[in-house]
Amino acid sequence: MYEYEIQQLRSAELIRQADRERLAREALRGRRTARREAAGRTAAREGDTGRSDTGGTGGTGHTRRPWRLRSARTA
């Protein structure tokens, strides 16, 4: 009898954990969407069409640094 109750408790805990993880993913997805929309509104307001491949500042005041792959450091 105890095994069945333990299994039921474990099952309920796994379901609660899955619900918490799902809610966290949904919240993260919502924050990302809001951030992208805000960036799009800002870019449209400033007349900026996005990053420039020519190395210009693109209206951000920052210089464009070339992207490089970071290698793993050895201990």
Disulfide bonds with the S-S distance in Angstrom:
none
